[in-house]
Amino acid sequence: MTSFRISVIAAAAVAVMAMAAFGQDQPAATGAPTPLGGPAPTVQAAPLPAPDAASVDQPPAANTAPQDFKPGMFGKPAQATITQGALSGLVDGPPVGIIDEAHGGLGQSMWVNADRATIEDLLTRIPAVSADPFVRKLSRRVLLTPSDAPSGGGKRALISIRLEKLIQSGQIDEAGQLAASLKLDNDPDFARLQAEALLYAARDKDVCGDLTATRLTAPDPFWLELRTWCFAAAGDSASADLTHEVMDGQGIKDPAFDALAADALSGAKKPVPSIDHPTALHIYLLRKAGLPVTNAIAARLGTAANALAARDTRNPPPERLAAAARISATGALSTAEQLTILNIQQIAPKLLADPRVSVSRLTFLPTQGILRRAALLESRPPVKADLLVAALAADGHLERLPQTAALQSDVALSLHPDPSIVRGRAVIARALVLNGKNDAAQAWYIGAADGSEWRTFQVLVSIASPGPAHDAAAHDAYGWFAVNATPQKNPTAADALALGLSDVLGKLMPPVSRSLAATLEGQRWPGLRPSGDDLMALEAAAAQPGRKGEVALRVLAIVGTDGPRDLPPDVTIECVRVLQQAGMPDEARALAVEALATAVPQP
C-alpha cells in the first residue's frame, strides 16, 4: 500500500497533463460518475444501493487475485415479475447498434414475431468467432443491428450476449461503440461486459465515467482496481489510497496493476512485473502507459488481446506472428493485417529449401507464410503451382479455402495456366473465383475434359458473376447435367449443388434441368446434417416476415463456424432458399458461391 501511495503522489502533478493527453474534448476522469459528452439512452431502474462496510470489506469467496471474467457468471438479477414493458426497459434497454437498415442492418423489427428465449439461445450459439467470410459477415450484421427486443422472458440481456460475442471475436472497436451507447442498472453481467468493451476499445472518456458506476460499489478485485485507477487518474490520491487499503485488507495483491497505474500516470515506462491474472484493465493500462501488449500477456487472454499483440509494431515479428497464429481461425485480423505480419518474418533459407517438409509440424498461419514465400521465390511453374495448391488445400482443410485464397491471392495471380501444370488446377481456379477474379479463373479450364467438374465450375462462375456474361456457358452446363446427372447415372453431390443453387437463385434454366434440380434436392445426401427439428424451425421462421433475424441466426447455426463445405447439398440449398426469401439476396449468393467453390475435390 505504501509503495502505491508514493507512486500516486509522485504522479499527481503529471495527472493533469496525462488527462490532457487522453483528449482535449474529454472530461477529466474521476472516481465518481461524470456525465458523458453527448446524450446516450439511459435506462434507469432503482438507484444503486449504498454500500455498507460489510459489502465493501467482504473478501471475494473464491480468489483474491483479479478474477478471470466469464460472461454470464453473475447471472441475471432476480425480478419478481417479468412483463414485456419490464423486459424491454430493465433487461434489454432501448434499441442500440451501429448498422442501420440503410447501411446493411437487418432492421429494427427483425425479432418482431420471434420468441425471446429462442433468440437468446441462438445468439449465445452464434458462430461470430470465425474466419469464414459468409459466417463472419452475417454474424456481424446480426450483432450490430439496432433492434427492438423480442417478446418473452429471458436469462440475460441480449445486449450482454452481443457484447460478449463481439469481444470474443475481436471486434473491440464495435464492442466499445455499442457499450458506450446505453446504461443498464442492476445487471452485473452487463456492467462487467460493458466495462471490458470500453477498456479494450480504449474509450478514455467512458472508462471512468457514468457508464462504469458499478466500480463505486462492487467489491470484487476488478472493480476495486478500476475504482483505484479512476481516482488516481483524477489526481485524487487520498481516495485512491483508501480504495487500495480495501484491496490490501482483502489480500488482493497485484503488483502489475500498481506498476502499470504509476507508469500510465507518470509516463515512466518502468519494467512491469509479471501479470499473473491479466484483465481488460491491465491491457488498457499497458496501452495507456505506451507499453506493448506482448505475446506472453495476450496468450493468457482471448482474441481481443491477441489481436492487439499481433498489431503492435513494438513487438518483435515472431511474437506478432505467434499472437496472430493463435487467432487465425477467429477472423479478428484482416487479410491485409495477416499478410503484413507474414511479410515481415525472417525465414531461414533452409526452411525454404524444402518448404513442404518444413511446415509439416507448423500451425496454419506460419505454414501459409512459408509456402507463400517459397512460391513467390520459385520460378518453375509446376513447382510454384504445387506450393500454391498445398497452401490453398491447407493440409486437407478445404473448408478454409476462402481464407487461404485471400492469403495466396498474389501468388495465384502471378501464375499462368502453363501446360506443364497438371495438379490442382480446379483448386486454383476456385480460389480465383473466391477472390472475384472470374476471368483469370476461366483460363485454368481452357481445354478441360468434358466432365462434371468443368460443368460445375461454369455454374459457379455464373452464380459468382453479377451480370449475364457467363450465363451462356452455364446454360450449356445445365443441358449436360440434364443428360448426365440423372438419378440413374449416380450424380455427384456437386452436381446436385450446382443445379439446386441455380434453381433457388433464379438462374435461367431449361425446364428439364429445373425439374432435375428439384429431384436431386429431394434426395437425402450425406454430410454434416443438422437435426430435422433444426430444419423445421428454420422453415417456420422463414414463413413469417417478422422473424428475419431468427432466419439469419438459424442459418448461421446450421452452417457453423467452418462454413458450408461439409453440409449436405440439400441442406445448403435450403439455407440459400430461405435467405433469398427473407430478403437477404447478397447473403444467399455469398453462401452459394462459397459452398460451390469449396465443393471441389481434394487435389
N, C-alpha and C positions, 0 to 999 in steps of 0.2 A: 504494500500500500504506500509506504513512504517513497519508494522509487517512482511510483506512478505520480504521486503528488508533486514531487520535484520536477518530473518531466512536464506536467501540465503547467506548473508555474513558470518554468523556463520558456514554454511555448506560448504563454499568454500574450506576450507582446506581438508574437508573429500571427496570432489567430486572426486578427482583423485583416491583415494583409492576405492571409490564406483564404479567408472568406471572399475577399475581393476577387481572388483568382478563380473562385468557383463560378463567378458570373456576375457582372455588374448589375444585371437586371433581377437578381435573385435576392430574396430577403435573407437576412442573417439567420443561420440555423441556431436554434435554441433547444433546450430540453423540453420546454413547453410547446404545445401545438401552436403553429403560426398559420395565418391564412395563406391560401395559395394565391399565385399571381393572377389567375383568371378563374372564373366561376366553373365549378365542377359539380355534377349532380351528386347530391348528398342524401343518403337515406338515413334518417335518424330513428333510432328506437329509444329505449330507456337510456338515461345518462349512464356513463360508466360508473360503477360503484367506487367509492373512495376506498383505497386500500387500508387495511388495518395492519398493525405491527406483525400479526401472525402471518398474514398473506405475503408480506414483503420479506420477512426474515425466514420463512419456511424453506428449507433446502429442497431442491427437486428430489423426487422419490428415487430416481434411478442414478443418473450420472451427474456429478458436479461439474464436469467439463462442459463446454458448449456442445449441446447435443446435436446429432445429425437429425435434420428435419425430414420427416416422411410425410408427404402430402396426405391429408385426411387423418393424421394421427390424433388430432384434437377432437375429431368427431363433429357433430352438429349440436349446438346449444338446444337444450330442452325447450319445447314450446307446448303450452297447454292445449292449444287448438291451432290447427292449420287451415286457413281459408285461402282462397285464391288471392284475395287482397293482401293478406299477410305474407303469402308466399312470394308475391311479386315485389312487395315492399321490403320485407325484413330479410328474406333469404337471397333473392337474386338481384334486387336493385333494378334501376332503370336500364333500358337497352343501351349498351355501350359496345363500341367496336371501331375498327379502322377502315374497313372496306364496305362502303355503302353499295346499294344495288346498282347505281350508275357506274361504279368502278369495279364490278365483278363480284359484289357480295350476293348472297342468296336471298336477301330480302328480310325486312323486319318481321314478317309474318311466317317465316319458314317453319315455325313449330306450331302453327295455329291449331291443327287437329291432332297433334301428337300427344301421347301420354308422357308426363314429366319423368316418371320413374324409368320408363323405357329410354328416353333421351339421355338421362343421367347415366344409365348403364352403358349405352352406346358411346357416349362421349368419353367415358372412362377407358373404353377399349379402342378408341380411335388411334390408328397407327401413324401418328404425327411424326414419330421418330423413324424416319425412312428416307433413304436416298433415291427411292423410286420417284421419278418426276410426276407421274399421274397422282400417286398417293400423296406426295408432299403438297402439291398444288391444291388439290381438292380439300385436304385436311386444313390447310391454311385458310381457305375460303370459309370453311365452317367455323373455325375458331375465331376469326376476325370480323365476322359479320355481326353488326348490332341487331338484336332480335328480342322480341317480347318473350317472356318465359312461358313455356307450355303449362297446361293446367295439371293439377295433382300435387301430391306430396312427394318430398324427396329427402335425401340424407345429407346432401352437400349443395352449396350454392353452385350453380352452373358456371359462374364467373371464376370460382375457385378451380374447377376442373379445367377450364380454358387456360388459366394462368399456369397451372401445373403442366399441361401439355406443351405450352409454348416454351417454358423454361427447359423442360426435358428435351425438347427438340432443338434447343439452342437459338430460338428466335427471341433474343433477350431485348432488343430494341422494341419490338412489337409488344412483348410482355410488359415492359416498362410503361409504354404509352397506354396500354389497357389498364394497368394497375393505377395509373395516375388519374384515371377518368371518373372514379367514383369512390365512395366510402361506405362501408357496411359496418354497423356496430354489432357487438356481441357475437362475433363469428371468429373465434381464434384461428380456425383453419384458413379462412380468407386473409386474416390480418397477417399471418406469417408468410403466406404466398405473395401477398401484395408487397410486403417489405423485401422479400427475396428478389422479386421482379424489379423493384425500384433500385435496389443495391446493385444487381447485376447490370442494369442499364445505366448505372451511374447518374441517376437523376437527382442531382445535388439538392435542389430546392425542395424536393419532396421527401428525401430520406429522413430529414429531421423536422418535417412539417406535420400538419394535422393528420395526414394520412397514416402516419405511424404512431398515433397517440397511444396505442397499446403498450408501447415501451415504458410509459409512465406508471403503469400499474402491474404489468405482468412480471412474475417473479423468476422466470426461468433464465438461464445464463445468456441466451441470445439477446433477449430484450434488455437485460441489465447492461450488457456490453453496449448495445446501441444507445441506451439512455446515457451511459457514461460518455460515449463518444460525442453525442449531441451537446451535452453540457460543456464538454471540453472544447468543442469546435466553436461554441458561442463565447468562449472566454470565461465561463462560469466554473472556475476551478474548484470552488468550495462545494458546489453541487455535484461536480464530477467526483471529487474525493469522497463525498458522503455516499454516493452510489457505489463507488469502488469498495468502501468499507463494508457495505452489504454483501458484495461479492466475496470479500475476504472472509466475512463471517460465515458464509455458506461453503467455504472451502473451494471456491472457484478460482483456479489458478490457470491463467492463460498469458504467459509471458509474451507470446507473439502479438496478442492484441495490444498489450501495453506498449510494446516497441513500435508497432505499426501506427497506433494513435499518436505517439510522440513524433514519429517521422512525418506523418501526414500534416501535423501542425507546424513543425519546425522546418521541414524540408531537408533534414539532416541525412536521410538515407543511410542510417546505420544498419549493420547486419541484423537480420531478424531471426530470432530463434525458430526452431522447427515448429511448424503449425501442426499440432497433433490432431486437432479436430477442426479442420477448416470449414468455414461457413461463407455465405454470400457477403457477410460483413468483412471478413478477412480479405476477400477478393476486392471489395470496394476500397478498403484502406490501402491495400497494395497499390492499386491504380492511383489513388489519391496521393500517395507518397511518391509516385513516379517510379515505382519498382515493378519489375515484370511479374506477371503471373506465370510461374515456372511450370515446367512439365511435371516435376515432382509434386507440387501442390495440386495441380489440376488432376493428377492421377487419383487423388483421394475424393474428388468430387465428380460431378456429372458432365453432361455435354456442354453446358454453358461455360464452365471454367476451362474445359479443354479447348473450346473454340477460341477463347481469349488467349490461351497459351500458344495456340497454333498461329494466331495472327500477330503475336507480339514480336516485333522485329529485334527486340533486345535479347531474345532467347537464341541460343545457337541453332543453326539449321537442323542438326539431328534431333534436338529437343522439340523443335516445332513439328518435325515430321512424326515424332513419337506421339505427340498430342493429337495431331491430325489423323494418324493411323487409328488411334483409339476410337475415333468417332466417324470413321469413313462411311459407315453404314447408316448414319443418322441424317445426312443431308444438311447438317448445320453449316458446313463450309461450301461455298460455291465452287464450281469447276475452276473458275479463274484463281480463286484462293488456293485450291489444291495444286494447281499447276505451278503457281508461284513458289510454293513450298517444295515441290518436286524439282523445279529448275535450279534452286539454289543449293541442292545437295551435291557434295563431292563424292563421286562414285569411283571406287578404286578400279583401275584398268583390269585387274584380274577378275572382277565381278562381271565386267562387260565382255570378257573374252569368251565366256560360256554362260550367257545370261539365263538360259533355261535351267541349268543346274544351280546357279547362284540363288535363284528365287524359290527353290524347292521347299524351303522352310520359313519363308518370309510371309508376313501377313499381306492383306490385299493392297494397301496403298504403296508400301515400299516395292512390292512386286511390279505394280503398274509403273512406278518411276524407273526401275532398272530396265524393264522391257522397252519402255518408251525411249529412253536414252539410247539403248543399243540399236533400236530400229532407226532412229534419226541418224545415227552414225553409219549405218550399214548402207552400202552402195549396190549390193547384189539384190535384184528384185525378188527372187524366190526366198532368200533368207530374210529380207526385210518383211515380206508378206507373212512368213512363218512366225516371226516375232510379234507382228501386229495381231495375227489371229490368236496367238497364245494369250496376249493381253486382253483381247476382246472376249475370249471364252472364259477368262478368269478361273482357270482350273476346273472347268466343267460347270461353273455357275452362270449359265447364260441368262438367268433372271436379272443379272447385273449389267446386261448389255447396254441399257440406256446410259448407265453411269460410265462404263468403260468406253463406249462410243464417244462420249463427250471428252473424256480424258485423252483419248487417242485420235481425236479429230484431225489434227495437223498431220499425223503420220499417215492416216488413211487418205487424205487429200494429196499427199506427196507421192503416193504410189499409183502407178498406172497399171491397168489390167494386161500386163505383159503375158504373151502366150506361155511363157515358161512357168507362170504361177498357176498351179493346179489346185492346191489345197486351200479351203476356206474362202472361196470366192463369194459364197452365199452369205457368210457372216460379215464380210467386209461390205457387201452391198447393203445389207440391212442396217449396219452401223451408220452408213452414209445417209440412209433414209431417216434414221432417228435424229440425225444432225441437220435435216432439212436439205440435203444435197441429193435430190432425186435424180437429176440428170447425170451426175457423176456416178450414182449407184447403178443406173441403167447400163453403163458401159461395161460393168462386170458380168453382164448376162448376154453380151453380144456373142452369137454363135453357140448359145447354151443348148443342151439337149431338150427335145420337145417332151417335157415331162411335168409332173405335178409341181415340183419345186419352183420351176420357172413361172408356171401359170399363177401360183400363189403369190409370187413376187410381183407380177403385173397387177394383181388386185391390190396388194399392199401399196404400191406406188400410186394407184388411182385414189385409194382412200386417203393417203397422206397428202395428196395434191389438192389445193383448194379449187382449182379450175378443171375444165374438161380435157386438158392437154393429153392426159394418159388414159382417157376413158376407152379409146378405140382398142388399145391393147388389152384392157381389162375385159371388154366385150368379147373379144376372141377367146380369152381365158374362160369366160362363163360358158361359151359354146363347147370348149374342150371338156370342162367339168361335166356338162350335161351328158356327155358320151362316156367319159372315163371315170367318173366319181360316183356312179350309181351304187346303191347298197350291194348289188350283186358283184361288184368289182372291188370290194374292200377299200373304200376310200380312206384316206388318212385323216387324222384329226385336223391337220392344217387345211385340207380340202373343205371340211365342214365349217371351219372357222372363216375361211375366205368367203364362202358363199353366204353363210349366215350373217356375217358382219355387213356385207354388201346389201343384203336384203333389209336389215333394220336401219341402215343409214340412208336408205332410199336411192341407191345407185340404180341406174337404168340397166335392167337385166332381161334377157329373153324369158318368156313365161315358163318354159320348161326348166330353166335354171333356177328361177324363183321357187318353183314347186319343189325342186330337188333340195334347195336350201332349207325349206320347211321340213322336209322329210328327214334330212340329216340332223337338224336341230332337235328333232323329236327323239333321237336315239340317246341312250344313256352312255356317254363317253367316259373313259377312265380319266382320273386326275384327282386333284385335291378338292373333293366335293364338299360343299357346306351341307348342313342338315336340311332336310325337307322343310322343317319349321322356319329356318332362316330364309329360304327362298319364298315360302308362302308369305312371311312377314314383309319381305321386300315388295312382292307384288301387291299386297294390301296397302302398303304405304304409297306405292306408285299410283294407286287408284284414286287417291284423294289429293287435290292440288295443294291443300294447306299443309302437306307433310313433305315439302321439298327438302328441308333439312334432314329429315329422317331418311329419305331416299339416299341422300349423299352418305350419311353415316352407315347405312346398311350395305351399300355398295363397297365402302371402304373396309368394313368388317369382313366382307366376303373376299375381296381382293387381297387384303392383308399387307403386311409390311414389305414383302418382297416383290409385289407386283403380280401380274396375271399369268405368268408363264405356266405355272403348274395347275391352273384351273382347267376343268373340262371345257371343251368348246361350247357346249350348250349353256353352261353357266356364264361364261364370258359374254356370249351373245345376249343373254337375258339382262345382264348388267348394263350393257350398252343400250339395249332397248329402253330400259326404264330411265336411264339418264336422258336419253333423247326425248322421251315422253314427258319427263319432269321439267323440261325447259333448260337442259344443260347440254346443248349440242356440241360445244367445244370439248367438254369433258368426255362425252360419248365418243367423239372421233379420236381424242388422245388415247383413250383406253383401247380402242380398236387398233390403232396403229401400233401401240406398244405390244399388244397381245399377238398380233400377226407377225411383227418383226422378231419377237423373241421365240416364236414357234419354230424357228429354224433348227434343223437337227445339229447335233454336236459335230464339229469339224473333224 
